Amino acid sequence: MTRTALVVRGGWEGHAPVAATDLFIPGLRANGYAVDVADSPDVYADGEYLAGVDLILQCYTMGSIEPQQFAALEAAVRAGTGFAGWHGGIIDSFRNTPAYCHLVGGQFACHPAKAPDECGGVPDDYFLPHRITMVPATREHPITVGLDDFDLITEQYWVLTDPYNDVLATTTVPARDGDPWRRPVTSPAIWTRRWGAGKIFVVTAGHSLDVLQHPSVRIVIERGLRWASR
């Protein structure tokens, strides 16, 4: 039986939502999904359509969502539609809607910059070397099984989350001279979340195409999409 995946992409262009999702659409099709693509959250208003969608891949940074759109999205996930994404495309979306943050289990707070004397007013001022550390208790999870800790040089997301998340991996922001925080801060980097009959998958890496093509990041996303799907 053919399954349906809905890709919702757009918002801030800095995350290359079209090119980024194009990396994963062929894999969905190869795994038997009919893929629909929408360029705004307007599609979420059609609750009858969403009820037949098995997986929503969202890559939509910032923007806004109307109350009726969110209500239909939440109802679909609660009934079994999977919801998945990476980076700002899922946890820096729809800042006007706290209930959306409740659904996905996290909100982007910041990505620290290099030391002031190393910054040049360019995007890579925020590209810091950091490690994604697997949580030992979840090493047999289907999303992360067989994966070791890995290192990235990209934005390191400090996120606000809640204890309901099932955390598969973390990353630790150090406390450096000049930082206002006084001790290292560990944030979830990969997590899942159950919502009614639905499953939610989030990975915080994914600012740019090269990060999405990192072997471990790509494996995590491909597995996460399959895991989240109805």
N, C-alpha and C positions, 0 to 999 in steps of 0.2 A: 504494500500500500504506500502510495506517495505521501510524504509528509510535507508540510508547508513551513518555510522560514520567512519571516518578515525582517528585512534590513531597514532600519530607520537611521538615516545619516544626514548630517548637516550641522548647523550652528557655526561656531567659530572655525574658520578655515585653517587656523594654525595647526590643527590636528589632522589635516588632510583626510577628512571623513570619507571621501569617495575612493581615493587610492588605497586608504587603509582597509576599508571593508572589501574592496576588490581583491585583496590578498586572500580572503577567506570564502568568498562566494563560490569559487570553483570547487572547493572541498565540500561545501554543503551540497552542491549539485551532484558531485560524484558519490555522495552518501545517500542519494535518493530524495533530496529535498527539491520541491518546487520553490523557487526563491522569488519573492516579491520585494520591490525596493520602493521606499517612500523618502521624500526629502524634507519632511516636516512631521511633527507630532500630530498633525491634523488627522492622520490615519487612525490614531488611537480612539477617536470619537466613535468609530464604528464597532460597537461591542459585538454585534452579530458576527462580523468578519473576524475579529480577534479571537472569538471563541473557537474558531476552526484553525487557528495558527498554533503550531507545535513549538516554535521557537522564535523569539524576538531577539535579534542582534541589534543593539542600539549603539550608535557612535554619533552622539549629538551633544556637543559641548555648549554649555550655557543655554541661552534661549529661555523660553517659558512654555508652560503647559497649562491649558485651560482646565477648569475644574471638571467639566464633563469628560474631557480627554483622559485626565488622570483616573477618574472613577472607572471608566471602561477598561483602562490598562490594568488597574489593580484588581478588578473583578476577573479579568482574563487570567492573570497570574494566579490568583487565588483558586481558580478552577482548573489550573494545570498547564497553562502556557508557560514555557520556560523563558527566562529573561536574563540576558548575558551581555557583557561588554568589557571594555578596558578603559583605564585612564579617565580623562575628563569626559569622555563620551558617555560614561554611565554614572560617575560620581562627582562630576561638576556640571550636571544638567539641572535645569529647572529650579534655580535657586529660590524662585518665588513660591515653592510648594514644599513645605516641611514634610508633608505626608509622603512625598516621593523619596526623601532621604530615609524616612522610616521604612519604606518598602525595600530599598536597596541595601540598607544597613551601613551607610557611610557617606561622608561628605568631604571632598577635598578642602583642606585648610590652607596649606602652603607647600611650596617646594623651595627649600633654603638655597641661597646663592653662595657662590664662592666668597672668599674673603674680599672686602672692599678694594684692596689694592690689586686684586686679580680680575676685577670686573671691567669690561670694556663697553658696557651698554648694548650688548648683543645677546641673542637668545641663549647661547651656550654659557652665559654667566651662571646658569642654573643647572648645568650638566655636571653632576658630581659623581665620582666613583663610589659605588655602594654595593652591598651584597644583599641578595634575596636568600633568606635562610628558611629552609624547610622545617616545619614543626614535626618533631620526631613522632609524635603520636598519630600523625596522619600520613605517614610515608606509604601506606598501602592504599590510600585513597585513589580512585581511578583517574583523577586529574593529575596527581603528582607522583604516582607510583614509579619507582626507578629513577627519579630525578634527584640530582645532588644540588646543593647550594650553588648559586651562580652569581657572577658579578656583572654589573652594568655601569655604563657612564651615560647618564641621562638625568632627567628630573627625578628626584626622590620624593615621593609623595608622603607628606605628613597628613593623615586623615583622621577625622573624628568618626568614631564607630561606637557600636554598642555590644554588649556581651552576648547577644543572640547569634552573632555570626559564628560559623564554624571556620576557624582560621587555619589555612593550610600552609601559609608561609608569611614571614614578617620581614621588615627592614628596620634598621635602627639609625635614627638621625643622631649624630654626636652632638655634644655640647662643647662648642669651641670658644676660645677667647673672643669676646665681643658679642656672642650670642646672648639674647635676653633669657633664654631657658638655661637652667642651671644643672641639668642632668640629661643623659641620653634619653631619647624618646623612641620606643618601639611601636610601630604601627603595623597593622595587617597589610600584607602585599598581595595575597591571594586569599579569597574567602568564598564560601558558599552560604546559602541561607534558604531555608524552607519557608514558603508562604502559602498556607493552605495546601492545596495539591500541587502547587507550582514550586519550581526550583530556580534559584538565582545564583549566578556566577559572576564574580568580579576579580579582575587582576589590575593592579594600579599602574604597572608599567605599560608603555605604549604611546609615548609622546610623538614618536616619529616612525617612519617606515623601517628604518634600520633596526630600531628596537623591536618592532613587531616581527622582523625577520630573524632576530636572534633565535638560535635553535631551541633553547629552553622556553622562551616566551611563546614562540609559535606552537610548540607542543602543548603547552598549558592552555592556550586559547583554543586550539582545535579540540582538545579533550574536554575543555570546559563547555564548549558549545554542545557537544554530544551529551555530556552529563546533564546539562540543564534542560535539554529538550524533553517534551512530553514523551 
